[in-house]
Amino acid sequence: MAKDEIRQFVVGQLSTNCYALISEGECLVVDPGADGARIGEALRDVNVVGIVATHGHHDHVGGVRALKAATGAPFAISVGDAERAQHALELSSHVFDVRSGGLEDAPAPDRLLSEGDVVRVGSVELRVVETPGHTEGGIVLLGDEYAFVGDTLFAGSCGRTDLVGGDPQVMMQTLARLKRVIAPHVVLLCGHGPVTTMEQELATNPWLQ
Ligand SMILES: [Zn+2]
């Protein structure tokens, strides 16, 4: 069986990590926060079968519309953040410059994701884990080898809870749950900053102690 491949694109003013997971010629794009057309161009050699946002902030969905236009792939987001994503620019405009960089609000989703749903790409199955705290509808996509953790967990820190939709108490509950459901060997693909592992974070991340 061919090995899975992950391509990373760093996009937008907030240096969001967009990931393309490729398995058996199929590709799932996670968090195209900007540069949707460029990402689509870079993935012309694979069959993009889906686009998923870990949450509805503008820097994670700002490129969905252009990527969907370029690939025709369906867009999925959680029930809890679907509405936010369609007004992402306005909701972030008081904190961030959202009028440059060609950002667009997300389109209406083709699929709504909830706890326990499975997203398939090639031979990979990713399970939806609801992770409120950074936003109400944040999710982690958890596979056997890697987890797309969005802005819930970063190398050495966790997502901020002071933006619209954030809740510090709920975030602490989510982080406690992630300690139980993500195995130590799992590679964490974070929404910003470096890739890490659960083992590394369990040992060093102050938010997981
Ligand atoms: Zn965010």
Residues whose N, C-alpha, C, O or C-beta is under 5 A from the ligand:
A	BS01	ZN	H57 D151
